[in-house]
Amino acid sequence: MRVVRVLLWLRFLGILVREIWLSAITVTKLVLGPVDRLRSGFLAIPMDAKTDVEITTLASSITLTPGTITVHVEPARHTIVVHAIDIGQDPDDVRRSIKTVLEDNILRWSRPDGARRRDTR
């Protein structure tokens, strides 16, 4: 089981590097393009991450990704607030991306059973 978790962690690192690279390209295009296309904003994203390690890894991963920064984790630890340089036409797409690409992969390696999500609310 430990080997599987290590492999899932390595997979997450690969995904994070890919996301950083793709975001850097996207931000470069946005910066070099017309400013009126930018639609920056704050997004509240519900979290399934519960432990300090899960929340810190998620917040750090968001901040490491160009164009996004973690602004706040609510005290009850159910929601993370993110600022994005471009939220696009549908802010829910950004929320979904953070949850499926980053958070789900964090939960895969951080939980002993590899559970993707745990609904305890």
N, C-alpha and C positions, 0 to 999 in steps of 0.2 A: 504493500500500500504506500509506503514512504517513497518508493521509486516512482510510482505513478504521480504523486504530488509534486515531486521534483520535476518530472517531465511537464506537468501542467504549468508549473511556475516558469520553466524555460519557454514554454509556448506563449505564456502571457508576456514575457519579456520581448519575444519576437513580435508579437502583436503591437506592443507599446512602441517599439522602434519603428515599425511600419506606420503607425498612426502619427508619430512625431514627424517622420519624413513626408508623408502625404499632407499633413497640416502645414508644414513649412512651405511646401509648393503652393498650396491654396492661399496662404497668407501673403506670399510673395506676389501672386497674381492680383490679390485684392489691393495690396498696397500700390502696385504699379498701375492699377486700373483707375477708373473714375471713382472719386470719393462718394458720389451720390448713390452708388450701388451698395455701399456698406449699410448694414442694418444691425448695429450692435445692440446688445441688451443683456439684462440679467434674467436668469432662468432658475426657478426652484425645481429641483429634481428629487423625487422620492427615492430613498435608498433602501436596499435590502441588506446592505453591509451593516454589521452591528458591532463587531469588535474594533478595538483601537487600531489593530493592524489593518483590517479591511478598510476602515474609514480613512486612515492615513494614507494607505496605498492608493485608494481611489482619488483622494484630494490631490496628492502629489502627482499622480498620473495625469490628471486634468490640467494641473498647472504646468507640467512639463510639455504638454502638447501646445504648440504655437497657436495663438489666437484665442486661447481660453485660459481662465484663471479661476481657482476656487476662492470664493470671497468669504463664505460663512458656512458653518455646519450648525444647524439649530441645536439648542441644548438637549432636546429630547432625542437627537440623533436619528431622526426619521427623514430629514431633508437636507440636501446640500445645495447651496446657492452658488451659481457659476456665472461669470461674465464672459460672453463670447463676442469676438470682434464682428462676427457676422452670423446672425441666427437664421438667415435665409427667409423664405416665404412662410415656412411652417416651423415654429420653435419646437414642436413635438418631435420633429426629425432629429434635432440636436439631442433632445432628452433620450430618445430611443437609442441613438448612436452611443451615447455615454453609457447607458444601461447595458446594451447588448455587447458592445465591443470591449468596454473596459470592465464595468462592474461584474458582469456574468463570468468573465474569465478570472477575475480576482477571486470570486467566490468558489470557483472550481478548485483552485489550488489551496485556498486558505481554510477550507472546512474538511474535517476528517472524512466525511462521507462524500465529498466532492459535490455536495448539493449546490445547484446553481442559485436557487432562491429559496428563502424561507419566509413564509408569510406569518408573522407573529403578531401582527397588529389587529 
